[in-house]
Amino acid sequence: MSKPSLLGRLGAFLTRARNFVMNTVFILLLLVVLFAIVDAFDTPGVPDGSALVVNPEGIVVEESVPRDPFQDLWAADGVPETDIHELVRAIESAADDSRIRMIVLDLDDLAHASAAHAEVIGAALARFREAGKASVAVGEMYLQPQYAIASHADAVYMHPDGFLILPGYATFRTYFKSMLDNLKLNMHVFRVGEYKSAVEPFIRDDMSEAAREANRVLVDGLWASYRQRILTGRELDEESFDRYTVSFEEAVAQTGGDAGRAALEAGLVDELMTADQMRSHIADTVGWDDDNDFNGIGYRAYLKTLGPPRSETGNVGVVFARGTIQMGDDRSQAAADNLVRLIRKAREDEGVKALVLRVDSPGGSAFASELIRQELELVQLAGKPVVASMGSVAASGGYWISSTSDRILAHPTTITGSIGIFGLFFDMEESLSSIGIHTDGVGSSPWAGAMNPARKPGEHLQRFLQLNVEHGYRQFINLVARGRDMDPDAVEEIAQGRVWIGSQAHELGLVDGLGSLADAVAAAAELANLDDYGIKRFTTPLSPRDVLIQQLMDSAKLAPPVRIPGSMRKAWALAESLNDPKDTYAICEPCISLMP
């Protein structure tokens, strides 16, 4: 018998490999299904007199958006997300649960929570305290976002070798003008608004004075709010707090380099304890379990015992607009097609009598923003009031989609405003010419081939783009004036692309009041004359196939293989979202730099 050829042996090997892979995948899928079935029947119990462990992971967000599992596997960021409303629901439910004696805030795995989210969690902890129950925060160390939440606890414990640093807020940007000049790439910018600084990296090598002035007001306002919250909550002396935050190295020097002791002496933490000491201290209140840990239950397991929230029979609908506003159907961003579809579902749902739009977006495409706003206006024309609830950020396009709502509520630290428009167009003619590449041809009109980036834009194209931006700005101003019942000239004075925090926006009339999502839902119910109501969240779920694959990935603990620095990730995400068909954008760049 002749020996198989090399190709024959290779083919047999590939066949065996394929069969092995297919069988392995089948077995893994089968195991996932079995685990899911077991998990469905494995409802955890809540021990009597136990502690509720609130341990958020990654970034606290308005809505944990289901993403395509395969895209998530190769995602550039791969940062876990924690739904703020699940956290709040667990804390508020525990306040009325006689089985829960205290709350333990474990913030070591928290990467970021905005000031607005910290306020929401703090309000829930205050209600827990009003029920006569205590909360403690435990951590190896505390950075500013973690401490914003920890400071709301009745006691803050930190590891003796840890540190607590509160650097304040900052917005720094990378400027590309010299690089573009060196590459002979010509960026053509069209904008309206003295403070609309999103285009500055393409036309400058430093921050303009107008942008510096506006950004200074923004970061100082955010820090003033943070500072006052800590001073009030921890009952600290202003002078000692400022000395610690401004001259942190001096505070550490006075304790011989012991950063933990410095935080303790400044009154920012109550005790320095090792992990074992913290566990024993908590067990003194709630006791021990069979695994030699304090008697407690994680908030995710606790939520399973509560069952689904009142969300299917509600009279107030809630739609979340999270992320950059763009064209298309991307579930992980505030994509127009997806949001319009969800808003339309709420409008056509006879059981929904009012709608709340929860916005957490720095803006984006002006065209997409208008598509979303128009759909919201159709809800109003159908006789259903619309209330905009601003989260961490609702600026530029995020304000555009909110502008004509019946009522707008924001948190005191919401970043909003940035009423301005810009357009971008770049050409590579000089860059290509420098390496011997040239473009030439004929067209039936001056517009034929006008958008070719290999050619400089003609005066007719540049004039059109500037007119388009100016028209968009006037449209934005008039929408705000109509929605907020203001004179257009008064809107113009506080527009110009300038960014405000929520408390300032309230004073200026850009928002109607300060409040949380719950306050916005109550306002919507009031406008719809509803006394007893529930809440119905409109979201786009994953398909059963994607849910199964996501469970497989979670079971296998598959994580994205690449981690990209935050600044690069933001630039990448912003570049991907710039898909406006008219190249016209209402986006707040300083807002992006202050986001995680």
C-alpha angles and dihedrals in degrees: 000000000000121000114253115258123251091255090048092053090046091051092050091049092051090049092052091045091050092049091048092051093046092048091047092050090048092051092047091049090049091051091049091052091049092048090049091051092048091046091051090059095038101086108171120233124232111236115227114256092010135148122248107225111212106194112162118193130213116336125359107229139178092241129009097227118212108235133196103279094222092049089048091053091060097032118139095224107033092182115159117240131217120202109232092209093055089052092050093045091053093049095045093046090050090055090067096035112101090201092065114076102172145356125241115201109207105185102166093108095045111112101178143354122173122235089253092054091048088054092052092049090045091054090051090050089050089056088049089053091049087059087063096256130124132226130202132193120217127188146147089231138342130232122189099273092045094048091049086068098033092055090067091063122097090240134016120208125188136181113262091239094047130098138214119212128178108187097169126227129314139171117205126170138194116238123211107183097109092045091051089048091051090050090045091234112151116213114199112202127195118184146150122208128063091232097042094116101162090103096049096095088065097048104031142041094216142026118286119237091246091054091044091053094049094043091048090056090047099051093040090051093050092047093047089055093047092046094050092048091054093044092051098040096045095033091231132168111254095222096051092045092051091046091053096047099040097040101029093153091055091051089053092045090057090059093048093258095311102137093181092055090048091057090047094050090048089057094242093120129032102213141002111230139162118237091262091050092049091050092049092047092053091045089057086070104033103022131227131299129216092271093060092253128115115280104266150124129220117244093241092055089044091055089057089060091054096058124217118331122247094279109124102059100036127138095208116065122208125202122184122218103191128166134006115345109238144147119271137040106292108150092201092061137043091270115178099225093051096044094045089053092051093046090049090052089054091049093050094044105101091201092060112084100173138018133220119199110204107203125198102159140118090211130246132177113038091206093051090047091056092048089055093045092050091053090052089052089055087057089055092047087054088062097258117124118232123212121189114215113195118210127185094326134007104162137144104346087012088060092041093062090047098044102093097039118127089244136006124205125184138177115251089251098042111130106228144145114056090147101183143103135224139176132203134204126164133189131202099199096118093040092052092043091056090062095042101265117131135178125214137156147115134268136193091239139006087265096058106104091358093134094054106126089209089070133057112255113253124236091259092058093045091049091050093050092049091047089049091052093047091049091050091051092051089048090051092049093048093048091053092046092051095043097045095036092239134139111260090233090055090051090049091058093058097034121065089120093294119155124224136182118239098261090052092045089054092053090049094049096246090120128032098221148340120263150113132267089270089055090050091051090050090049091051091050090050092051089050092047093241119157100175116031145152132209127250118194116208111210139152108244128204118259117258088255092054092045090055092049091046090053089050091052092047092049091050091045090231111181131185109273095220130061116196122195115258097247092051091045091053092048091048093049092046092051091050091052097053095099103125108147090224095041089239120136140188100193134143108220097184087056090057092051090054093050124085 
